[in-house]
Amino acid sequence: MWIQENLDKIKERIERAAQRAGRNPREVTLVAVTKTVDVEVARQVYNAGIKTLGENRVQELQKKIPEMPADTQWHMIGHLQTNKVKYIIDKVTLLHSLDRVSLAEEISRRAIKQNLNLSALVQVNVSGEESKFGLPPGEVLDFIKTVSVLPGLTIRGLMTIAPYTTNPEEVRPFFRSLKKLAEKIQRDVAGVNMDYLSMGMTNDYEIAVEEGANIVRIGTAIFGARKY
Ligand SMILES: *Cc1c(COP(=O)(O)O)cnc(C)c1O
């Protein structure tokens, strides 16, 4: 029951944030981040109608996928080691964390072999925090020019993780600059469609939606604090 209540609250907040920005709330996809969450609980969120789930570890993904309904859409939102591409390439619908050429090349190689195509977002470190994965904003355009020609891999947009702050207003400029960067890439790189802007988590998703996010990744606000 509490999951349903949490979801209702989140959906209402997304709706209001979208309206404040003159956007259609229905263009925002809520990804439920189920990392560390038991499958039984993950099933509740699926049963409540949220069928797109995000995980950040390959091992946990591999364990959960067979235990969840077959039409669950899995997004890989965490750092991906090149040698683990093979375990998830045919299991996820969107990779949020493409951040290096070697990873793109491995995806392409495996995708060709298996005759499939993986959609990916480029992870951008908008704040320049040392602890965060992702490319510096200044390198993203050239990176996308390089990897967008690889077969078996389709670049669909950008993802960022904003710094944690007690005042989410402080991250608005980071979200705004990611949106600007996506628009620039859309203009300057032929053949690439910036369909998705994945930004916003429990702490800051309303601001992300106001600034143009169409994918928000939410864990804590749905499931409560994670126990590691
Ligand atoms: C854990 C995680 C989230 C969800 O964070 P919450 O603050 O619990 O909503 C979103 N994105 C990524 C990449 C994560 O690792």
The ligand as an SDF file (V2000), in Angstrom:
LIG
                    3D

 15 15  0  0  0  0  0  0  0  0999 V2000
   20.5170    5.1430   -6.9080 C   0  0  0  0  0  0  0  0  0  0  0  0
   20.3780    5.9310   -8.1480 C   0  0  0  0  0  0  0  0  0  0  0  0
   19.2310    6.7180   -8.4000 C   0  0  0  0  0  0  0  0  0  0  0  0
   18.0780    6.8450   -7.4240 C   0  0  0  0  0  0  0  0  0  0  0  0
   18.4380    7.6350   -6.3390 O   0  0  0  0  0  0  0  0  0  0  0  0
   17.3680    8.0800   -5.2330 P   0  0  0  0  0  0  0  0  0  0  0  0
   17.9910    9.2760   -4.6080 O   0  0  0  0  0  0  0  0  0  0  0  0
   17.2230    6.9380   -4.2800 O   0  0  0  0  0  0  0  0  0  0  0  0
   16.0960    8.4110   -5.9110 O   0  0  0  0  0  0  0  0  0  0  0  0
   19.1630    7.4010   -9.5980 C   0  0  0  0  0  0  0  0  0  0  0  0
   20.1550    7.3300  -10.5040 N   0  0  0  0  0  0  0  0  0  0  0  0
   21.2660    6.5960  -10.3100 C   0  0  0  0  0  0  0  0  0  0  0  0
   22.3090    6.5660  -11.3680 C   0  0  0  0  0  0  0  0  0  0  0  0
   21.4110    5.8740   -9.1260 C   0  0  0  0  0  0  0  0  0  0  0  0
   22.5230    5.1490   -8.9430 O   0  0  0  0  0  0  0  0  0  0  0  0
  1  2  1  0
  2  3  1  0
  2 14  2  0
  3  4  1  0
  3 10  2  0
  4  5  1  0
  5  6  1  0
  6  7  2  0
  6  8  1  0
  6  9  1  0
 10 11  1  0
 11 12  2  0
 12 13  1  0
 12 14  1  0
 14 15  1  0
M  END
$$$$
